[in-house]
Amino acid sequence: MRLGLALLALAYVFSQFFRAFLAVLAEPLARDLGATPDDLARASGLWFLTFAAMQVPVGWALDRLGPRLTSSVLFLLGGAGGAALFAVAQSPAQVSMAMALIGVGCSPVLMGSYYIFARSFPPAAFATLGALMIGVGSVGNLAGTVPLEMLVEAVGWRATLAALAGVTAVLALAMFVFVQDPPKLDTEAKGGLLDLLRIPALWLIMPLMLVNYAPAAGLRGLWIGPYMADVQGMTAGIATLVMGLAMIAGTFAYGPLDRWLGTRKWVVVGGTVMGAAGCLALWAAPRADFWTAVALFSVVGFFGMAYPLMMAHARAFVPMHLAGRGVTLMNLFSIGGVGLFQMVTGRVHTAVAAGTDSAVAPYTALFALFGALLIAGLLPYLFVRDRLD
């Protein structure tokens, strides 16, 4: 099981890389394919939306087929296939198609490991193990910064994507061989998605799940690159690296806090308030100097990593025989929210930019929107019952 989890963690490194690497590829894709920021927002959004749409069938497959087959087959067909399509793309539309396919491939990886954690480990360890998996996977977030920038400069973005397609295919085959499914449950209990939707607590968690990760993922994966170019006159490499490190630190910081402080809910509440404050500080001071701006982006990234704690909170209300569907339902809202707001922010950026000569105005609109979303999602979450078991 350890080797299988290690392979799933490595696959999640690729998942984190693919969701964030467009920020660094913005300049070469604009030069070679004529891709605009709105095109890249659409492509990034499609990654998240297809990833989210896959959570319903992935949840069914995890409960019925197990994580070995579900993760390896989709990662091979979608992950390797999408990267190969990206490598030969001739237009922004083909980049969007490739990103959608990669989203399908990455969709079962983290949930496969979370399913194993829910079925094979004590409930009290779920948040810590989940945070550890995301923290390790976030190496991919870092790989999509300065290292990717250097590699693209050395061999070009097409050769880079072709090599990624080959490595992804090899990893998928290794997962098929070594990932182990948890033992079958000795129960006659049945159920499905509708049973989960009858749990009132989940309805109070889902709005915050929808928006909690969107600012950190949207800024790190897409908008920090254009912002640095348009407002700071800098390339994105250093800024994305620092923000990526802050996101890793945030993930590990959140992991054990529920056990240390005896609460999940109020840790999430405090982190969300701080994340909103970071967004609103960027809105208030969009022309801050380079390092102040990077620090504020990092605040959003650090406090935007409450995902594993929120997943553990939601998992506590879900019966064991619906563990696969439970974790994927929550993931649908989290990743779907990122995809949705990637597209929304792309439209907002284009609309504001068309109505002003100010380089900074489109970004102040985005920062204000992200801050407002966090506050809106937090309000219903305030009424959910705290639960640690």
C-alpha positions, 0 to 999 in steps of 0.5 A: 500500500505504501508504494501505491500511495507513493505513486498516487502522490507522484501522480498528484505532483503532475496534477498540481503541475498541470493546473498551474503551469499556464501562468509560465507558458503565457508568453510563449503561447501568446507568441506562437499561437496568439493566445490571449489572457482570456484564452488561457483563462478559458483553457485553465477553466476547462481543466478545472471544470472537466476535472469537477464534472468527472468527480461524480463518475469517479466517486462511483468508480472508486466505490465500485471498481477501486482506486487502482483501476480508476486512477491508472486508466484515466491518468493514462488516457487523459493525462498522457493523451492530453499532454501529447495533444498540447504538444502538437496544438496549433491554436488556443482552441486546441490548447483548451481541448488538451487542458480539458483532457488533462483534467479528465486524467488528473480527476481521480488521483487525489480522490484515489488516495483520499478514498484509501485514507478514509477506508484504511486509516483512523478518522482522526488521521484523515486531515493530516494525511490529506494535508501531507498528500497535498503538500507533497503534491505541491512540488508540482506547483513549484515545478511549474515556476522557475524550473519550467521557465528554464526548461521551456527556454532550453528546449521549447514548450512543445518538447517539454509537453511531449516529454511530460506525456511520456513520463505520465504514461509510464507513471500510469502503468506503474499505478496499475501494477502497484496501487492496492485497493482497500478490502471490500466492506462487509456491509449490505448498506447501499446508497448514492449521490442523493443520499449524500444530498440529504445530509444538511451539514454538507449544504452548509459546507458546500458554498465555502467549498465552492469558493475557498480554493478559487482565489489561491488557485486562480491567482497562482495558476493564471493571474499572477503571470499577467499581473506581474507583466502588466503592472510590475513589468516582471516575469512570473517565475520568482513570484509564482515560486514564492507563492507556491512555497507559501501554498505548500507551507499553508497546507502543512500548517493546516494539517494537524491544527484540528487535533492541536486546537480541538476544532476544524470549523474555527480553523477554517473560519480564521484562515478564510478571513485571512485569505479574504483580507489578503485579496482585499489588500491587493485590491486596495494597493494594486500598485504596491512594490514587487515584494509587497505584492508577492507577499500579499499573493503569498498570504492568499496562497498560504491561507487558501489551503484549508482544503484538506481540513474542509474535506475532513470536516465534510467526511465526518458526516458521510457514512463509510459505504459512501466514502468515495462519493462523499470525497468526490462530491466535495471535490466537485465543488472545490475544483468546479468552483476554481474552473467556474471562477477562472472563466468568470475572471477571464470575462471580468478581466476582458470587460474591464480592460476594454473600458479603461486604459489603466493596466491595473484596473482589470486586476483590482476588479479580480482582487475585489471579486475574490475577496467578496467570494470568500466572505460570501462562502463563509457566511453559511459555513458559520452555521455548520456543526463542528465535528472531529470524529 
